[in-house]
Amino acid sequence: MASTGRRHVLLTGSPGVGKTTLCRKVYEVLKEKGIQIQGFYTEEVRTSPEKSRIGFDIVTLDGQRGPLARVKREGQTARGRASPSVGNYLVDVRSFEQLALPTIKVCSSSNTVVVVDEVGKMELFSQSFVNYVRELFSLSQATILATVPVTKQRPIAFVDELKRREDVTLIEVSRSSRDELVGEVVRMLENSFGA
């Protein structure tokens, strides 16, 4: 596989439009086609389906799950030390690194699609994650499907760096487009193997 062209796909869009849903559908299609795929996605955690959100979990494509963030309780710290936070959520960097980092390390010499959902504020508290993602984008055998937040009003330097890459196609996802984008994203990732 050549390193030229737009091999990687970044999905962006407002929170809740379905970026993760799109990633999961693409994963299912690629898996059925026998394409080597690995990585993780994030999922909301709620007390019950219609109740309030209490946090986010990391879910690996091979089915492991662990906490990414939970709602802060007054005076709460994680493991006896202050944890980084985003809004009302304490981020469990250690849990995130233990689960997510192994899933984005490509050990195979064959072409692999790597799902990174998401490259956002919570995940970027891990410098190891930043380093792994940078390395991932440099590997000729990796094709990346990642989600990134909209950063127009509050820029995130690393996210903007990824969006500016010449080997990236940036797709804005909306509720109305997410289902029809599945086939297009699958084709783009498959085509990158022959790029």
Secondary structure, 3 states (H helix, E strand, C coil): CCCCCCCEEEEECCCCCCHHHHHHHHHHHHHHCCCCEEEEEEEEEECCCCCCEEEEEEEECCCCEEEEEEECCCCCCECCECCCEECCEEECHHHHHHHHHHHCCCCCCCCEEEEECCCCCCHHHCHHHHHHHHHHHHCCCEEEEEECCCCCCCCCHHHHHHHCCCCEEEEECCCCCCCCHHHHHHHHHHHHCCC
